[in-house]
Amino acid sequence: MSEVTTARTYNQRHIPRTYTPGGRRVSIYVAWSYPAEAGRYVTELDNRFSTMTEVRRVAWPAYEDPKWSDPYQFQQGIAGSLELFFWAWVPFQDFVEETTGHPVPVYQHIDQAGFHTPLDERVLADTDVLFVFGLDHMITEQHAQPGEIEALREFLAREGVSLVLGPHHDVGASDDLSEREMEYRHHGDPLVPRQQRFATYVRDLMKGLGVPVVNRYGLRPATREGNRIAPLSTAGDLDTKGWLDGVTNFNFHMHLPHYEVTTDEPDTIRLLARQPIDTSRPHPFTEAGNTEFNMFLWMPPSGDRAGDILLADSTIFSSLFGGDESLRNFWRNLVSK
Protein backbone atom coordinates (compact mmCIF):
# COMPACT_ATOMS: atom_id res chain seq x y z
CA MET A 1 0.00 0.00 0.00
CA SER A 2 1.09 3.56 -0.63
CA GLU A 3 1.63 6.06 2.18
CA VAL A 4 -1.36 7.78 3.69
CA THR A 5 -2.53 11.12 2.36
CA THR A 6 -1.37 13.83 4.75
CA ALA A 7 -3.76 16.64 3.77
CA ARG A 8 -6.24 17.48 6.53
CA THR A 9 -9.00 18.96 4.38
CA TYR A 10 -10.75 17.46 1.39
CA ASN A 11 -13.34 18.69 -1.10
CA GLN A 12 -15.04 17.32 -4.18
CA ARG A 13 -11.62 16.86 -5.83
CA HIS A 14 -11.29 14.06 -3.29
CA ILE A 15 -8.26 11.79 -3.33
CA PRO A 16 -9.13 8.48 -1.62
CA ARG A 17 -7.22 7.71 1.57
CA THR A 18 -5.10 4.62 1.84
CA TYR A 19 -4.52 2.77 5.09
CA THR A 20 -2.63 0.19 6.98
CA PRO A 21 -4.86 -2.52 8.50
CA GLY A 22 -6.16 -1.77 11.98
CA GLY A 23 -8.54 0.66 13.58
CA ARG A 24 -11.65 2.38 12.34
CA ARG A 25 -11.59 5.15 9.75
CA VAL A 26 -12.85 8.48 11.06
CA SER A 27 -13.97 11.55 9.09
CA ILE A 28 -15.27 15.00 10.04
CA TYR A 29 -17.90 16.82 7.96
CA VAL A 30 -18.44 20.51 8.70
CA ALA A 31 -21.95 21.45 7.58
CA TRP A 32 -21.28 25.13 6.90
CA SER A 33 -20.70 27.13 3.75
CA TYR A 34 -17.35 28.75 4.47
CA PRO A 35 -17.97 31.62 1.99
CA ALA A 36 -21.45 32.29 3.41
CA GLU A 37 -20.06 32.46 6.96
CA ALA A 38 -16.97 34.48 6.08
CA GLY A 39 -18.98 36.83 3.89
CA ARG A 40 -21.50 37.93 6.52
CA TYR A 41 -21.64 41.68 7.00
CA VAL A 42 -19.85 42.68 10.20
CA THR A 43 -22.31 45.57 10.57
CA GLU A 44 -25.01 42.98 11.34
CA LEU A 45 -24.94 42.09 15.02
CA ASP A 46 -26.72 38.74 15.01
CA ASN A 47 -26.25 35.32 13.42
CA ARG A 48 -22.61 35.56 12.49
CA PHE A 49 -19.23 34.45 13.80
CA SER A 50 -16.92 37.01 15.36
CA THR A 51 -14.10 38.59 13.39
CA MET A 52 -10.59 37.67 14.45
CA THR A 53 -10.14 41.26 15.57
CA GLU A 54 -13.14 40.89 17.91
CA VAL A 55 -11.71 37.63 19.25
CA ARG A 56 -8.38 39.33 19.94
CA ARG A 57 -10.07 42.21 21.73
CA VAL A 58 -12.22 40.03 23.99
CA ALA A 59 -9.55 37.38 24.69
CA TRP A 60 -6.63 39.83 24.99
CA PRO A 61 -3.73 39.11 25.25
CA ALA A 62 -4.20 35.45 24.28
CA TYR A 63 -4.03 36.11 20.52
CA GLU A 64 -1.43 38.89 20.39
CA ASP A 65 1.29 36.62 19.04
CA PRO A 66 2.14 37.75 15.47
CA LYS A 67 0.89 34.45 14.04
CA TRP A 68 -2.63 35.59 15.10
CA SER A 69 -2.44 39.39 15.12
CA ASP A 70 -0.39 40.19 12.01
CA PRO A 71 -2.81 40.68 9.09
CA TYR A 72 -0.04 39.54 6.71
CA GLN A 73 0.09 36.19 8.53
CA PHE A 74 -3.51 35.58 9.64
CA GLN A 75 -6.83 36.88 8.41
CA GLN A 76 -8.40 39.43 10.76
CA GLY A 77 -12.02 39.23 9.56
CA ILE A 78 -14.61 36.51 10.09
CA ALA A 79 -12.49 34.13 8.00
CA GLY A 80 -9.77 34.34 10.63
CA SER A 81 -12.07 33.11 13.38
CA LEU A 82 -13.26 30.28 11.10
CA GLU A 83 -9.65 29.21 10.62
CA LEU A 84 -9.31 28.88 14.40
CA PHE A 85 -11.71 25.94 14.22
CA PHE A 86 -9.30 24.04 11.98
CA TRP A 87 -6.38 24.76 14.31
CA ALA A 88 -8.45 23.61 17.28
CA TRP A 89 -9.53 20.29 15.73
CA VAL A 90 -5.94 19.19 15.04
CA PRO A 91 -5.32 17.73 18.55
CA PHE A 92 -8.47 15.60 18.15
CA GLN A 93 -7.38 14.54 14.68
CA ASP A 94 -3.89 13.68 15.95
CA PHE A 95 -5.30 11.72 18.90
CA VAL A 96 -7.60 9.71 16.63
CA GLU A 97 -4.80 9.01 14.17
CA GLU A 98 -2.61 7.75 17.01
CA THR A 99 -5.50 5.61 18.29
CA THR A 100 -6.67 4.13 14.99
CA GLY A 101 -3.62 4.35 12.74
CA HIS A 102 -5.61 6.37 10.17
CA PRO A 103 -5.56 10.11 9.38
CA VAL A 104 -8.75 12.09 9.92
CA PRO A 105 -9.81 14.26 6.97
CA VAL A 106 -12.08 17.27 7.40
CA TYR A 107 -14.66 17.88 4.69
CA GLN A 108 -16.73 21.02 4.34
CA HIS A 109 -20.23 21.28 2.89
CA ILE A 110 -18.91 24.25 0.90
CA ASP A 111 -15.22 25.05 1.32
CA GLN A 112 -13.08 28.19 1.04
CA ALA A 113 -12.90 27.91 -2.74
CA GLY A 114 -16.65 27.40 -3.12
CA PHE A 115 -16.42 23.66 -3.86
CA HIS A 116 -19.48 21.73 -2.66
CA THR A 117 -18.86 18.32 -1.11
CA PRO A 118 -22.14 16.47 -0.59
CA LEU A 119 -22.39 13.61 1.85
CA ASP A 120 -22.12 10.79 -0.68
CA GLU A 121 -19.94 7.78 -1.40
CA ARG A 122 -16.84 9.97 -1.80
CA VAL A 123 -17.04 10.73 1.92
CA LEU A 124 -18.80 7.64 3.22
CA ALA A 125 -17.14 4.78 1.32
CA ASP A 126 -13.92 4.95 3.35
CA THR A 127 -15.44 6.05 6.67
CA ASP A 128 -16.48 3.98 9.67
CA VAL A 129 -17.14 6.84 12.13
CA LEU A 130 -18.53 10.08 10.73
CA PHE A 131 -18.74 13.29 12.76
CA VAL A 132 -21.11 15.94 11.36
CA PHE A 133 -20.57 19.33 13.00
CA GLY A 134 -23.62 21.60 12.72
CA LEU A 135 -21.86 24.97 12.70
CA ASP A 136 -23.91 26.50 9.89
CA HIS A 137 -25.90 29.60 10.85
CA MET A 138 -29.53 29.07 9.89
CA ILE A 139 -29.51 32.35 7.98
CA THR A 140 -27.10 30.82 5.41
CA GLU A 141 -29.75 28.19 4.50
CA GLN A 142 -27.59 25.07 4.28
CA HIS A 143 -29.90 22.11 3.66
CA ALA A 144 -29.33 18.37 3.40
CA GLN A 145 -30.62 16.95 0.14
CA PRO A 146 -32.70 13.75 -0.12
CA GLY A 147 -29.79 11.97 -1.80
CA GLU A 148 -27.51 12.77 1.14
CA ILE A 149 -30.02 11.42 3.64
CA GLU A 150 -30.41 8.26 1.57
CA ALA A 151 -26.61 7.88 1.41
CA LEU A 152 -26.48 8.10 5.21
CA ARG A 153 -29.19 5.45 5.49
CA GLU A 154 -27.06 3.16 3.33
CA PHE A 155 -24.00 4.02 5.43
CA LEU A 156 -25.88 3.16 8.63
CA ALA A 157 -26.96 -0.18 7.17
CA ARG A 158 -23.33 -1.30 7.51
CA GLU A 159 -22.28 -3.21 10.62
CA GLY A 160 -19.93 -1.41 12.99
CA VAL A 161 -20.35 2.17 11.79
CA SER A 162 -21.26 5.24 13.84
CA LEU A 163 -22.74 8.62 12.96
CA VAL A 164 -22.02 11.37 15.50
CA LEU A 165 -24.27 14.40 15.00
CA GLY A 166 -23.26 17.70 16.62
CA PRO A 167 -25.82 20.47 16.07
CA HIS A 168 -24.52 23.54 17.89
CA HIS A 169 -26.54 25.92 20.06
CA ASP A 170 -29.71 27.87 19.21
CA VAL A 171 -29.40 31.14 21.12
CA GLY A 172 -32.07 33.82 20.98
CA ALA A 173 -34.79 31.89 19.14
CA SER A 174 -37.50 33.83 21.00
CA ASP A 175 -39.04 36.98 19.51
CA ASP A 176 -39.04 38.44 23.03
CA LEU A 177 -35.96 40.70 23.21
CA SER A 178 -35.90 40.60 27.01
CA GLU A 179 -35.68 36.79 26.83
CA ARG A 180 -32.79 37.05 24.38
CA GLU A 181 -31.04 39.40 26.80
CA MET A 182 -31.59 36.91 29.65
CA GLU A 183 -30.01 34.15 27.54
CA TYR A 184 -27.05 36.39 26.71
CA ARG A 185 -26.46 37.31 30.34
CA HIS A 186 -26.76 33.66 31.33
CA HIS A 187 -23.97 32.30 29.11
CA GLY A 188 -21.83 35.43 29.55
CA ASP A 189 -19.83 35.20 26.31
CA PRO A 190 -19.43 38.66 24.73
CA LEU A 191 -18.50 37.05 21.41
CA VAL A 192 -21.93 35.43 21.03
CA PRO A 193 -24.65 37.82 19.79
CA ARG A 194 -28.14 38.05 21.26
CA GLN A 195 -29.32 35.76 18.47
CA GLN A 196 -27.11 33.01 17.06
CA ARG A 197 -29.07 30.13 15.58
CA PHE A 198 -27.24 27.10 14.20
CA ALA A 199 -27.61 23.79 12.44
CA THR A 200 -30.26 23.75 9.71
CA TYR A 201 -28.26 21.10 7.86
CA VAL A 202 -28.01 18.71 10.81
CA ARG A 203 -31.65 19.34 11.69
CA ASP A 204 -32.47 18.17 8.16
CA LEU A 205 -30.41 15.02 8.73
CA MET A 206 -32.12 14.33 12.05
CA LYS A 207 -35.55 14.75 10.50
CA GLY A 208 -34.68 12.56 7.52
CA LEU A 209 -33.13 9.80 9.63
CA GLY A 210 -35.87 9.84 12.28
CA VAL A 211 -33.70 11.19 15.10
CA PRO A 212 -36.21 12.65 17.60
CA VAL A 213 -34.02 15.49 18.84
CA VAL A 214 -33.84 19.26 18.41
CA ASN A 215 -31.00 21.52 19.58
CA ARG A 216 -32.19 24.31 21.87
CA TYR A 217 -30.63 27.21 23.77
CA GLY A 218 -27.01 27.83 24.73
CA LEU A 219 -26.61 26.93 28.39
CA ARG A 220 -23.68 27.65 30.68
CA PRO A 221 -22.49 24.54 32.54
CA ALA A 222 -21.96 24.55 36.25
CA THR A 223 -18.33 24.55 37.38
CA ARG A 224 -16.40 23.40 40.40
CA GLU A 225 -13.14 24.68 41.88
CA GLY A 226 -10.55 25.83 39.36
CA ASN A 227 -13.37 26.69 36.92
CA ARG A 228 -13.49 23.06 35.84
CA ILE A 229 -16.75 21.86 34.36
CA ALA A 230 -18.98 19.97 36.79
CA PRO A 231 -19.18 16.18 36.36
CA LEU A 232 -21.84 14.67 34.15
CA SER A 233 -24.93 12.95 35.47
CA THR A 234 -24.81 9.61 33.65
CA ALA A 235 -27.16 6.69 33.09
CA GLY A 236 -24.78 3.75 33.32
CA ASP A 237 -27.55 1.17 33.08
CA LEU A 238 -28.47 2.48 29.62
CA ASP A 239 -24.88 2.67 28.37
CA THR A 240 -24.61 -0.97 27.42
CA LYS A 241 -21.88 -0.31 24.86
CA GLY A 242 -19.65 1.62 27.24
CA TRP A 243 -19.51 4.94 25.42
CA LEU A 244 -18.80 6.66 28.74
CA ASP A 245 -16.31 4.15 30.16
CA GLY A 246 -13.72 6.18 32.07
CA VAL A 247 -15.60 9.43 31.39
CA THR A 248 -16.65 11.76 34.20
CA ASN A 249 -16.77 15.09 32.36
CA PHE A 250 -16.33 16.80 29.00
CA ASN A 251 -14.68 20.22 28.49
CA PHE A 252 -16.05 23.60 29.58
CA HIS A 253 -17.82 25.81 27.04
CA MET A 254 -19.95 28.83 27.94
CA HIS A 255 -22.95 27.99 25.74
CA LEU A 256 -23.88 24.39 25.07
CA PRO A 257 -27.05 23.11 23.39
CA HIS A 258 -29.77 21.21 25.18
CA TYR A 259 -30.65 18.18 23.01
CA GLU A 260 -34.37 18.03 23.59
CA VAL A 261 -35.96 14.65 22.94
CA THR A 262 -39.17 15.05 20.96
CA THR A 263 -40.68 11.59 21.33
CA ASP A 264 -42.31 9.66 24.14
CA GLU A 265 -41.76 6.30 22.47
CA PRO A 266 -39.66 4.05 24.72
CA ASP A 267 -36.29 2.65 23.59
CA THR A 268 -36.06 4.98 20.56
CA ILE A 269 -33.20 7.02 22.01
CA ARG A 270 -31.20 6.75 25.20
CA LEU A 271 -30.15 9.79 27.22
CA LEU A 272 -26.73 8.80 28.55
CA ALA A 273 -25.46 12.05 30.06
CA ARG A 274 -26.86 15.30 31.45
CA GLN A 275 -24.83 18.39 32.29
CA PRO A 276 -25.55 20.45 35.44
CA ILE A 277 -26.35 24.11 34.65
CA ASP A 278 -24.91 27.23 36.25
CA THR A 279 -28.09 28.27 38.06
CA SER A 280 -26.54 31.47 39.47
CA ARG A 281 -27.48 33.12 36.17
CA PRO A 282 -31.21 33.09 35.25
CA HIS A 283 -32.33 31.53 31.98
CA PRO A 284 -35.79 30.62 30.63
CA PHE A 285 -34.83 26.92 30.77
CA THR A 286 -33.84 27.03 34.44
CA GLU A 287 -36.78 29.26 35.34
CA ALA A 288 -38.97 26.40 34.04
CA GLY A 289 -37.43 24.24 36.79
CA ASN A 290 -34.54 22.55 34.95
CA THR A 291 -31.16 22.13 36.64
CA GLU A 292 -29.48 19.95 33.96
CA PHE A 293 -29.56 19.74 30.16
CA ASN A 294 -29.24 16.78 27.81
CA MET A 295 -25.61 16.46 26.71
CA PHE A 296 -25.01 13.04 25.14
CA LEU A 297 -27.56 10.68 23.55
CA TRP A 298 -27.45 7.36 21.73
CA MET A 299 -29.72 5.59 19.28
CA PRO A 300 -28.62 1.92 19.24
CA PRO A 301 -29.04 -0.14 16.05
CA SER A 302 -32.68 -0.81 15.23
CA GLY A 303 -34.49 -2.45 12.34
CA ASP A 304 -32.56 -1.99 9.10
CA ARG A 305 -30.10 0.38 10.79
CA ALA A 306 -27.05 -1.60 11.90
CA GLY A 307 -25.00 1.46 12.88
CA ASP A 308 -25.11 3.69 15.94
CA ILE A 309 -26.31 7.30 15.96
CA LEU A 310 -24.96 9.55 18.70
CA LEU A 311 -25.40 13.22 19.58
CA ALA A 312 -22.58 15.27 21.08
CA ASP A 313 -21.75 18.94 20.56
CA SER A 314 -18.81 19.82 18.30
CA THR A 315 -17.08 21.83 21.04
CA ILE A 316 -16.30 18.53 22.81
CA PHE A 317 -13.76 17.89 20.04
CA SER A 318 -12.13 21.32 20.03
CA SER A 319 -8.91 22.18 21.86
CA LEU A 320 -10.10 25.80 22.16
CA PHE A 321 -12.04 24.68 25.22
CA GLY A 322 -9.48 22.51 26.98
CA GLY A 323 -9.46 18.84 27.78
CA ASP A 324 -8.25 16.16 30.18
CA GLU A 325 -7.95 12.40 30.46
CA SER A 326 -11.72 12.02 30.86
CA LEU A 327 -12.27 13.80 27.56
CA ARG A 328 -9.62 11.72 25.80
CA ASN A 329 -11.29 8.56 27.12
CA PHE A 330 -14.51 9.76 25.49
CA TRP A 331 -12.74 10.40 22.18
CA ARG A 332 -11.17 6.94 22.36
CA ASN A 333 -14.50 5.26 23.08
CA LEU A 334 -16.23 6.95 20.14
CA VAL A 335 -13.66 5.83 17.60
CA SER A 336 -12.95 2.37 19.06
CA LYS A 337 -16.30 0.79 19.99
N, C-alpha and C positions, 0 to 999 in steps of 0.2 A: 504494500500500500504506500501511496505517496504521503508526504508530510501534511499535517493538518493546515487548513487555511487559518491565517493569523488575524485577518481583518475582523473587527468587532461589530461592524454594521454592514447590513446587506440591504439590497433593494431588488427591484424586479430583474436587474441584470445578475441574478443570483448565480453564484458558483457553488455547486454542491460541496458540502463538507466531507472529508474523509476521516476515518477513525481507526484507532486500534481497538481490539475487542475489549469489552469491559462494561463500564457503567452506562447509565441511561443518558440519552442525548437531550439536552435542555436548550430551549430557545425562549427569547423574550420578544414580544410584539407590543410596540407602543402605539396606541390607537389614535394618536393625534395626527393632524396635518401640521407639520413643522412650519411651512410658509404661512398658514392661517394663524398660527399662534404668534409667530415672530412678527407678523405684519399688522397686529392689532394696534390701533391708534393709542398712543400713550396718554392722550388727552382724555380718554374714556377711563373712568375710575373703576368700573366693575368688569368682571368676567374676562380678565386677562392675567397673564403672569407678570411679575415685576420685571423691570429692566435691571441689568447688572449694576447700573449706577445706584438704583434704589436699594438693591441688596447690599452694596458696599456701605451706603449711608446707614442703614438700619443695623447691620452686623459689624460696624466699624469697631476695631481695626482688623477684623478677621480676614478681609479680602484686599488688604492694601499692599500685598506683595505684587511686584510688577507683572507677574504672570496673570494676575486677575485685573489689575487696575490700569495697565498700560493699554490704551485703545489700539496700539499697533500690534499688541500680542493677543488681546482677548476682546471680543465684542462687548460693547457697553450697553447695548439696547436689550430688548426682550430676548433676542437670539442668544446673548451671553448667558442669561439665566437658564435658558433651555439646555445649553451646553453643559451646565453644572450637573444636570441629571446624568449625562453620559459619564462624566468623571465619577459621580457618586455610585454608579452601578458597577464599576470595575472591580471593587473588592468582592462583591457578590459573584461576579463572573469568574474571578480568579479562584475563589473558594470552591465554586461548583466544578471548575476545570480540574482542580486538585483532587476533588472528591470522586469525580466520574471518569477522569481521563479525557474528556471531550471539551473543546472550546464552546463558549456560549455566545452565539450571534445575537445581535439586537436588530430587529426589523422595525420599520416605521410604516404606518398606514400610508402616509405621504411624507417623503423625506425632504432634506434640505434642497435638493435639486428639483423637487416636484414630481419625482417618480412615485407611482402608486404601487404598493405591494399588497395585493389582497391576501386574505388568509385562504390559501389553496395548497395544492400538493407541493408547490415549490417551498413552502414553509413547513408543511405538516409531514411530508414523506420521510424526512430524516430527523423527526422530533419525537421524543417519548414523553417529555414534560414541557408543556407550553404555558408560559406566563403571559397574560394579556393585561397590560397596565392601562387603565381608563383615565388618562390624563388629558383628554380632549375636552375643552370647554364646549358646553352645549351650543353656544352661539355660533360655533364654527360648523355645526351640522354634519358631523362625521357619522355615517350610518353603515351598519353591517348589511351586506346584500344577501338575498336568499341563497345564492351559491356558496357564500362563505359559511353560512349557518349549516348548510347541507354538508360541506366539507368537514366541518367540526363534528357533525354527527357521525360521519364515516371514520374520522379520527378516533372518536370515543368508542367506536365499535371494536377497536383493537384491544386485546388483553394487555394490561400492564401500563397503560398510558394515564396521564393526569393532565387536567386543564385547570390552571389556577387563575381565577378572575379577580382583578383588583380595581373595581370602580372606586375613584377617589371621592372626596367629600362633596356635599351639596349644601353650600353655605348661602343663606339669604334667599331661600326659595319663597318665603312669604312675601305678600304684597304690603304687609304692615312694616313700615320703616322703623318703628320702635322695636319690633321683634328682630329685625336685621341688626339693629344696633346692639341689642342684648346678646345676640349670637357673637358679634364681633368682640364685645367686651369679655365674653366668656372665654374664647380661645386665646385672646390677647396677642395675636400675631399682627403687627402693623403692616406686614407685607401682603396680607390677605384682605381683599376689598370686602365691602359690606355684602356684596353678592358675588359668589364665585361657584358656579354650577358646572359640574363635571360629568362626563361618562355617558354620553348618548350612545356611542358605539357599543360599549359593554352592556348597557341596558338592552340594546337590540339583541345582543347575543343571549343574554339571560332570558329574554322573552321568547326567542326562537328555540332555545334549548330546554325550555320549561323549568328554569331555575327560579323558584318563588322568592326572590329577594329584590329589594330596592335599596340603593344607597341614600342615606339621609343625614343631614346636618354635618357639622364639623366640631366634634366634641374634644375638650381638653381632658386628657387622662389625669387621674390622681397620681401624686408622686409621694415618695418616701424620702428619708434623709439623703442628702447629696443630690437632690433633684432627680433621683432615679425613678423610672416609671413603676407604679405599683404593680404587684404580681397579678397575673390573670386569675379569674375564677374559672376553673375548668371542669368539664364533665367527663371524668376518666372512664366511667362505665360505658359511655357512648363512643369513646375513641378506641374502637376495637382494632384499628390498624396501627395505632401508636404514633400518630402524627405529632403528638405533643410529648413524646418520650424525652425526658431530660430538659423540658421547656417549662420555665416558670414565668417568663416575661418576654415581651418584644422590646422594641426601642421606643424612646419618647418622641412624640410629635405633637405639636400644639393643637392640631385639628384633624381628628380621625373620623371616618364615616361610621355611622351606625348601620349595620346590615340588617334591615328590617325584614323579617320573614312574613310573607304575604299569603301563606296557606295554613289551614288548620289540619290538613291531612297528616296523619301520623306516619313516621318513617320516611317521609319524602326528603327531608333535610335534617341534619344533626347540627345543633349548636354546640360546638366543642369548647369555645372560650369566650368569656365576657371580660370587658375591661372596666374597672372602677373609674368613675368620673370625678373630676375636681368639682366638688359641690360648693366650694367657697365662692364660686362665680355663678350667678343665676343664668339659666338657659331654659327655653321653653320645654325641652325634653326632661330636665330635672324638675322643673316646676310641675310637671305631670306626674311626678312621683318616682321617676327612674333614678337609680344610683349607679347603674352599669349599662354599657352598650355592647351590642353583639360585634365581636371582633374576628372570629374565625369559625367558618362553617364548612360542612362536608356533606356532599351527596354521594353515598356509596354507589357502586354499580347496581343497575336495576334494569330489568327487561332486556332490550337490545343493546343497552349501553354497558359495555364492559369496563370502561375507564372511570376514574374518579373525577368529580368536579369539586373544587375547593374555592373558598373566597377568603382573600387576605389582602389588605391594602398594600399598594405599591411602595409606600414609605418603609415598610418592614424590610425591604431589600435595598435600601439606600444608605450609604455610609454618611450622608449629610446629617443623619439623626442618631449616630452612634450605634453601638452594638456590644455584645458580650458573649460569653460561652453559651448562655441560654439561647440567644438568637442564632448563633451558629449551629446549635443542635437542631433548631427548627429548620434552617436552610438544608441541613444534611438529611433530615427526615423527608422533606418534600421531594428531594431529588433521588432518594435511595429506596423508598418503599413502594 
